[in-house]
Amino acid sequence: MAAINRAVAALRIIGDELNPSEITRFLGAEPTYSHSKGDVLQRPKGRVAKFGMWRLEAAPLEPSEFNDQVASLLAQVTQDLHVWGALSEKYDISLFCGWLMRESNEGEDLTPATLVALGTRGISLGLDIYAPDIE
């Protein structure tokens, strides 16, 4: 099985009462993007945010090295599981992944270390898998 052609990943924290600067302080990292509920967003232009978001994006990789992307993201933020526990009780935390395939049969292996690292922090895994256009 060939590796996923291209992978993007982002750690996302979402909540109605989310204060981006508070999340930054707790995690010890600046987000790639953030907003509070009620902020006017640039994309799509003029839309009002229905919830707050703090997002840290990994560098896209071609071919995918998903486990490396996760390790890179988690290395940028606190390792304190008490902080993660408090955040996961208050907010929705997920790791969004976009996997873009070139062929019809590409795949990715998630290591036990990656799964444990996400699970102990209360981070859910969301996958968007984009198949190639085959005509």
C-alpha positions in Angstrom: 0.0 0.0 0.0 1.3 3.4 -1.0 1.5 6.2 1.6 -1.1 8.9 1.5 0.1 11.5 -1.1 -0.4 14.6 1.0 -1.5 15.2 4.6 -2.6 18.3 6.4 -3.3 18.4 10.2 -4.4 20.9 12.7 -5.0 20.7 16.5 -8.4 22.5 17.1 -10.0 23.6 20.3 -13.5 24.9 20.0 -16.1 26.3 22.5 -18.6 29.0 23.0 -16.7 30.6 25.9 -13.3 30.0 24.4 -10.8 32.9 25.0 -7.9 32.4 22.6 -5.4 34.2 24.7 -6.3 31.9 27.7 -5.7 28.8 25.5 -2.4 30.2 24.3 -1.4 30.8 27.9 -2.4 27.3 29.0 -0.8 25.5 26.1 2.3 27.7 25.9 2.1 28.1 22.1 0.8 30.7 19.7 -2.0 29.5 17.4 -1.8 29.5 13.7 -5.3 31.0 13.8 -7.9 31.9 16.5 -11.1 33.8 17.1 -13.7 34.3 19.7 -17.4 33.8 19.4 -19.0 36.9 17.9 -15.8 38.0 16.0 -16.3 39.1 12.4 -14.3 36.6 10.3 -12.2 37.3 7.3 -13.1 34.0 5.6 -15.8 33.8 4.6 -15.7 37.6 4.7 -18.1 39.3 7.1 -19.4 36.1 8.7 -19.8 36.3 12.5 -18.2 33.4 14.4 -20.7 31.2 16.1 -18.1 29.7 18.5 -14.5 30.4 19.5 -11.6 28.5 18.0 -7.9 28.1 18.7 -6.0 26.2 15.9 -2.4 25.1 15.5 -1.5 23.8 12.1 1.2 21.3 11.2 3.3 21.8 8.0 1.7 19.8 5.1 3.7 16.8 4.2 4.1 15.0 0.8 4.0 12.1 1.1 2.2 11.9 4.4 4.0 11.2 7.7 1.0 11.5 9.9 2.7 10.3 13.1 5.4 12.9 12.6 2.8 15.6 12.1 1.1 14.7 15.4 4.4 14.5 17.3 5.4 17.9 15.9 2.1 19.5 16.9 2.2 18.0 20.4 5.9 19.0 20.9 4.8 22.7 20.5 2.3 22.6 23.4 2.4 21.7 27.1 2.9 18.1 28.1 1.0 18.6 31.3 -1.9 16.2 31.2 -3.7 18.1 34.0 -4.0 21.1 31.7 -5.3 18.9 28.9 -7.8 17.3 31.2 -9.1 20.7 32.3 -9.3 21.9 28.7 -11.1 18.7 27.5 -13.7 19.1 30.2 -14.5 22.6 29.0 -13.9 22.5 25.2 -14.1 20.2 22.2 -10.6 19.2 21.2 -9.8 17.5 18.0 -7.0 16.8 15.6 -8.4 17.5 12.1 -6.6 15.6 9.3 -7.0 16.0 5.6 -5.6 13.1 3.6 -5.4 13.7 -0.1 -4.8 10.6 -2.2 -3.2 10.5 -5.6 -4.0 6.8 -6.2 -7.1 4.7 -5.4 -5.3 2.6 -2.7 -3.2 4.7 -0.3 -3.1 4.4 3.4 -1.6 5.4 6.7 -0.6 3.5 9.8 -1.3 5.2 13.1 1.3 4.1 15.7 0.3 3.1 19.3 2.3 6.1 20.6 0.3 8.5 18.4 -3.0 7.0 19.5 -2.0 7.1 23.2 -0.7 10.7 22.9 -4.1 11.8 21.5 -6.2 9.7 23.9 -4.4 10.8 27.1 -5.0 14.4 26.2 -8.7 13.9 25.3 -8.1 14.8 21.6 -10.5 13.2 19.2 -9.3 12.3 15.7 -11.2 13.6 12.6 -10.3 12.4 9.2 -11.3 13.9 5.8 -10.1 11.5 3.1 -10.1 12.8 -0.4 -10.0 10.2 -3.2 -8.4 10.9 -6.5 -10.6 11.8 -9.5 -10.6 8.7 -11.6 -12.1 9.0 -15.0 
